[in-house]
Structures are given as structure tokens and as C-alpha cells.
Amino acid sequence: MSEPTVSTDVAEEPRHTNRLANETSPYLLQHAHNPVDWYPWGPEALERAKREDRPIFLSIGYAACHWCHVMERESFEDDAPAEDLNGNFVPVKVDREERPDLDAVYMDAVQAITGQGGWPMSVFLTPDGKPFYGGTYFPDQRRHGMPSFREVLAGVHRAWTEDREGVEAQGQRLVAAIDRTATTGSAGGAPARGSTAPAGWALEAAAAELERRFDPATGGWGSAPKFPQAMVLESLLRHHHRTGDARSLAICRRALDAMAAGGIYDHLGGGFARYATDANWLVPHFEKMLYDNAQLARVYLHAWQVTGAPRYREVVRETLDFVDRELRVPADGAFASSLDADTEGHEGATYVWDAAEIRSVLGEDAALFEAAYGVSESGNWEGTTILSRVRDDDVLAGAAGLSSEEVARRLRDARLRLLEVRDRRPQPARDGKVLAAWNGLMLATFAEAGRVLREPRYTRIASEAATFLLESLLTPEGRLRRAWTAGRVAHDAVLEDHTHLAEGLLAVYGATFEERWFVAARQLMEVVLAHFADPRAGFFDTADDAEALVTRPQGLQDNALPSGNAMAATVLLRLSALCGEGRYADAAERALGLVAPVMHRYPTAFAQWLSAADLALGPIDEVAICGRPDDRATQALVDTAFEGYAPRRVVAASGHPDVSAVPLLQGRGMRDGRPTAYVCHGFACQQPVTDRGALAEQLGASQQVA
């Protein structure tokens, strides 16, 4: 897998080299030879802006962003706009994935200015960092009703030199606006500090609102572009588990089936693209993001636990195998951030097919494959075909006079043959950054899949990645760093890094019962409580000793990733159950109080919060198992404790509970020399049991009570 670094072709020296050549981010390195005199964000750029009294042009993007590449080709590689930028501004380039804190602050500003946001983000700042004008992509020529980039530069320069007072006033107004947004969220009003955690009716109301807004024809929420909603689907599975509501499960299955059949899913190599550009999941924006695949694979895993549908298990395996094959860096380490949407400047070129090529590869199996995956002479996208599953095995079997098993076998063989051919094509670039937060989400998925699917390879991958992350990103003082790239570590970790990594580490503990993972997760959350907590409620996105920005953000809404606040509440509630620490639950419930007034009205914006609220409402099963790990009776109790989908359950196990680091195990022991399970539920503990049938009965009774 290639990395999007600067060219190694020594035959042609680059005409320009700027300060980004010393950075670690593959996205920043892509711009290292622009004629623009780019600075990375930092004291050097800010001090120059103040010294020369110049505005800052801040450009924020990421490596897999298609329109970021377009703006680079059109403007940042062109000497004329580069001259304008270098002469009148201090140009600063930021990788949004490395600095989500900067991205959050200035995205709020762009949304306040334009009413919308996105990447590339283009923001103009005063020398002290106050935004006063901005937008997203600006074309090289007037187009689509937008001014050209050079016209924007000229207009901003004119305003800076001729209306300085107005520019400064605009910056003050925007800072005040984004400060309000940063501390209250923006989904229809300010959550009330000090309000109580959501009640059960809020979860019912959220499920009803999701049902009302669901489009059964296409299987999702919203029109084009259409984004997967993994957190929403998780909340619906939890609602079904809590209430038995068949409609919630039906909605979830319709969405999962539609995505797995659509072109957004890679039917040859596994994994999901970022989103679909149409409403029917057919035409993907071809970039593949680590966090999407982590969250989607996990919800398909849970859906398989609930339904037993084989296709969901296949999606999990194919997606995780894709991640293992194409996103691990180094080969036995953690996970890279993304694969680009473009291949050699053409979006999706690696993935699409024409009918003639498929026939040349598959021969007599081509007709069956074409019927299954919607291949036609004219194609379904720009004269080519994006593969999507349009007919199932049973329908094809009836038409071809074959058994369903034979159809499945032949299609599986055809996919492998086509993948071999596709692998010989030019491949999209890979952004090799290892980010703590994104890796935490993938850790959780690999670890849980290893346990649920009884796949030791997935458990091993999770353990190796967790080891790599802790060894690479933790400082000797126990503070977390955010990014690792090719052996270099950069940037202080933000809230989501601590919370998402802690979530992953707890999952690795649950898959292995190696207590180092529990200890590391708890230590991360202690850092959150010590350095990120808002004394009123919830958590800031940056630590109290981090770089001071124009405002200290406190994001509440879930976006492509769960918000750090929502995941903090989730992890703290699990830790409270494992540790018996009321302060963890108290901090989680205070955070939940921030969104209690709005989460049921805007459930797609607060979906991880819905899962946290489900935990807070409980009751949570606390299962402690005492016995040697290599004892079959111990393993039988562990298997029973983890049987089925049980989102409100924590399990701890040890052969030496008297010296365990997990408080739930302390003071417990084996009865009559036999492995023993202890179940507590709703602040009441059951009789210890040594028989898996008795344990299943206790856990079944607890689910009936819930």
C-alpha cells in the first residue's frame, strides 16, 4: 500500500520546498512542494503574523479529501495565487485529523459565516487568531456562482488594509459566536447545565423520532449525500434490546441490508466508503476512513448477535480483513487513517469496472456475476459499473437452475479472481497516520469480534495494536499523544483520544482479561477527570494545560465520530460498574444532563449519547468470574456471561481475584475449589454459582427485569 508522501523520483528536483517538508502528516507533506510558503500551525507562524501585522490564511483539510486535492491543483500549485498568498498573508496549513481542536473552533466560525461547513476549509484570521472571513473550496476561476480564489484574496487584503476596524469587529463577533457554540452545541438550542440525566421516556421519544424520519425506500436518514449512521443503528439495537420494540430492529435491519448491498460497500475487498453521493447507497465517495469501518463493523457484529443473519457476520469478517490487509502500519502495529478517494487523480479509478473486463476475467461465470452485481454494457456511473448486489443467491439460483450453495460458491470464487486483477491496478494512496481516537474505535471492534466470533486472529490484532499504541503514544509521565507517523509522534491528545482509546482498551480487556488493558483504560479516564473536566458539567475537548486557542471548545454533538463527551459518559459508566466508583457515574450523569433537553429531539446528532443514557438508566449486569483461565469450567462461565447481545453488562475474570486490579473481582473467590461466578444487578447481588446453567438463569432473569 503506497503512502501519499513526496515523490522519491530523483531525476527531477522539486521547484519549491516549504516548511511542511519537516512535518509528519501525509496531508501536510502533500503540500511540501507547493509554491505557497506554507507554515504548520505553531508559534513561528503566529509570531510572524503579529510581527508583520499580516492576516493569517488558514487552510484545513485531510489526505483523503477529494476537493482538497482539487483546490491544491487549481490554486496552491499555481504561482500566481501563491504569490498573492505569500505577499499579503501568512499561509498556514493544518491536517484536521491531527488537530481536531483547531478544526472544531474554526469550523464553527465558517458555519457562522456561510451557514455550512466542509473541507477544504479556508479561514482568514487576525494575527492573534480571531477568524473574520472564511469558506470552504474556492475555485481558480469564477464558477457556480462563487468568486475565484484570487478574487477572495484580493477582497480580504483590501478589507484588511482599508477597513481594519470593521475586520477587527467582525473577528470579535465571530469569537463570541463560536464561544457560545463551543460550550452549548448547536442543535436547536442550548442544553441546560445542571439538568438531570435523561429519563426512560427520552429514549422512547428518540426512537419514535428516528422512526418518523427513516426512509424505508432507501434504508437510511436524509437524502443525498447519504452517510452511514452507525451510532444511530447502535442506539436502535439497544432500544430493541431494552423494550422488545420490533420496529426499531426492522429499521436497523433495513438500513444494514441496504448499505451492505450498495456500492458504498466494497464487494470485492471489504470495507465501506465514507458516504454515498446519491440517496440509494450506490455511488460512493470512494475514500475509506478507519473510523467509519470501525463503527460499522461493530454494529454489524451486534446485529448478527441479535438476528443470527449470516450476511452480517460476513460483512464483519470482510471489513476487518480489509483493515488488517490494507490499513495496518507497521504490519504488526496499529491502524492507518484512510485510503484516498482518488487514484492517480481520478476518483474511484481503482474500484469501477466495465463489462468487457469482467467477461475477460470470469469467462463462463461472468453472466452469473453480472446478474448478481448489476453489471451492464452502459454501466451505472460515468460509463462504468460500481458493483452493488442487486439479486440474492436464491433468486439467481432459481433463474440459473442451480442450488443456492453453488451460486454462493461461484460468486465467491468470482470475487476473489476480480480482486486479484484489481490489486494489480494503481491503488489509492494511504494516509499512514495512526491516530489514538480512531484506533481506539477499531481496537474495540477487533477485540469484540475476536471474542464473539471466536476468532483468535482478531484478538491478537487488537492486542498487538493496543501494545503499539501505549508504547508509542504514552509519555513517561503518563500523558497521551495523538498521532504517530512513520516513527514520529506529534500533538497533544484531545478528549476523544483519551475516551475512544479507553473504550477500545476496555474491549481488549474483555477479550483477554489481561489486566494491563483495564489499568491503562482507567488511567486514561483519570487524566480526563483531572485535566479535561468542566467544573460545571461535562468535559472540554482540550486539556487545561494544552495550547490556548481563541476559545476552549466543548463539543457535545456526535458527528462522524462519537463526541468526546458522549464517549466519556459511556466509558465512565462502564468503569463505575467495574470499580464501584460512584464518582465515575456522577461525572457521566452530569455530562448527560447537558444534552438531556435536546437528545430526543435530534437523535441523529446525539446518537452516542443515547447509548450512554441507556447505560445510565441501567440496570447494568456486573459479572465477576473467579477461576483459572485454562480451566474449561471457567471458560464455560465466561462464554455464558458473554452469550448474546448484552449491551448493559460488564464482565471481569481472574484466576487470582485477591490481587486483581479490577475492584469488581476483589474479595471474591472460588467456592469449593470450583470456578465461580458472581452476578450483581441493580445494586443487588445474587448467590454465587458454579454451574453455567445457573449463571444463564440469573442473567436471563436480569434481562427480564430490565
PyMOL commands that set and color helices and strands:
alter all, ss='L'
color gray80, all
select helices_A, chain A and resi 19-22+26-30+43-52+66-76+79-88+100-114+149-162+164-184+200-213+230-243+246-261+290-307+310-326+355-373+393-400+404-423+436-452+456-473+495-512+515-531+564-579+582-595+603-605+607-617+632-641+657-659+663-665+692-705
alter helices_A, ss='H'
color red, helices_A
select strands_A, chain A and resi 39-40+56-61+90-95+121-125+131-135+214-215+220-221+275-276+284-285+288-289+328-329+334-335+338-339+342-343+346-347+430-431+434-435+481-485+488-492+621-626+649-654+676-681+684-685
alter strands_A, ss='S'
color yellow, strands_A
deselect
rebuild
show_as cartoon
